[in-house]
Structures are given as C-alpha cells and as structure tokens.
Amino acid sequence: MTPQPETSGLPMKTAPWDPRFPNQNQTKYCFQSYLDFHRCEKIKGQGDSVCQYFKDVFNDICPNAWIEKWDNQREAGTFPGKI
C-alpha cells in the first residue's frame, strides 16, 4: 500500500471546464476570468463573495507573473482590457 501525501486539510479544487474555451491553451480563459473578476467587483463592490469564483479561477490557471503584470498595469492606467 502506498502512503498518502499529507494535506493541510484544505479541499483541493481546480478551475472547472468552460465550454467557451475548449482548447488546451487556456490563455483566453485566464484573461477572461481576470476581466470577469474585476468587472464583478466594479459592479458588486470589493470583496463580494459572488466575485470570488472568478478570482479562484484566474488564480488557479494564470501564471503569477501575468497577474502581477496586469495588476501593475491597472494601477498605472495602462491595462489593455476593458473593465
């Protein structure tokens, strides 16, 4: 019997499959989820639990360097997406 790895007690989950992005390349899914999160917060207000879904998705599939770059671009007013 193989020993099971220890977990921190947190449930493991990943971003669900989205039929709008059927290909293996998930770049568009990543970017769209980032946009959706910030659009949701703009409408619902910062910290709304409804928007957390989009944040979980983009944090799961987007490289951290991209998220950091986009956050910096939003702060500088040079972000290319429409939020």
C-alpha positions as CSV (number, residue, x, y, z in Angstrom):
1,M,0.0,0.0,0.0
2,T,1.3,3.4,-1.0
3,P,1.3,6.1,1.7
4,Q,-0.9,9.0,1.0
5,P,0.6,12.5,1.0
6,E,-0.3,14.8,3.8
7,T,-2.7,17.6,3.1
8,S,-3.2,20.8,5.0
9,G,-6.9,19.9,5.5
10,L,-8.0,22.3,2.7
11,P,-10.1,20.8,0.0
12,M,-8.3,20.6,-3.4
13,K,-10.1,22.1,-6.4
14,T,-9.3,23.4,-9.8
15,A,-11.0,25.7,-12.3
16,P,-13.9,23.9,-13.9
17,W,-14.1,23.2,-17.6
18,D,-15.6,26.1,-19.5
19,P,-17.2,25.3,-22.9
20,R,-16.2,28.8,-24.2
21,F,-12.6,27.7,-24.1
22,P,-12.5,24.1,-25.4
23,N,-8.8,24.0,-26.4
24,Q,-5.8,23.0,-24.3
25,N,-4.4,26.6,-24.5
26,Q,-6.1,28.3,-21.5
27,T,-4.7,31.8,-22.1
28,K,-8.0,33.3,-23.1
29,Y,-9.8,31.6,-20.2
30,C,-7.2,33.0,-17.8
31,F,-7.5,36.6,-19.2
32,Q,-11.3,36.4,-19.4
33,S,-11.6,35.3,-15.8
34,Y,-9.3,38.1,-14.7
35,L,-11.5,40.6,-16.5
36,D,-14.7,39.0,-15.1
37,F,-13.4,39.2,-11.6
38,H,-12.6,42.9,-11.8
39,R,-15.8,43.7,-13.7
40,C,-17.8,41.8,-11.0
41,E,-16.0,43.8,-8.2
42,K,-16.7,47.0,-10.0
43,I,-20.4,46.2,-10.1
44,K,-20.9,44.3,-6.8
45,G,-18.3,46.0,-4.7
46,Q,-14.9,45.0,-3.5
47,G,-14.8,41.7,-1.5
48,D,-18.2,40.4,-2.7
49,S,-18.4,36.6,-2.4
50,V,-20.0,36.2,-5.8
51,C,-16.8,37.5,-7.4
52,Q,-14.6,35.1,-5.5
53,Y,-15.4,32.4,-8.1
54,F,-13.6,34.3,-10.9
55,K,-10.7,35.1,-8.6
56,D,-10.3,31.4,-7.7
57,V,-10.3,30.5,-11.4
58,F,-7.7,33.1,-12.6
59,N,-5.5,32.4,-9.6
60,D,-5.7,28.7,-10.5
61,I,-4.9,28.9,-14.2
62,C,-3.0,32.2,-14.7
63,P,0.8,32.4,-14.1
64,N,1.5,34.6,-11.1
65,A,3.8,36.8,-13.3
66,W,0.8,37.7,-15.5
67,I,-1.4,38.5,-12.6
68,E,1.2,40.8,-11.1
69,K,1.8,42.5,-14.5
70,W,-1.9,43.1,-15.1
71,D,-2.3,44.4,-11.5
72,N,0.6,46.9,-12.1
73,Q,-0.9,47.9,-15.5
74,R,-4.3,48.5,-13.9
75,E,-2.7,50.7,-11.2
76,A,-0.8,52.7,-13.9
77,G,-3.9,53.0,-16.1
78,T,-2.3,51.1,-19.0
79,F,-4.2,47.8,-18.8
80,P,-5.3,46.7,-22.3
81,G,-8.5,45.1,-21.2
82,K,-11.9,46.8,-20.8
83,I,-13.1,46.5,-17.2
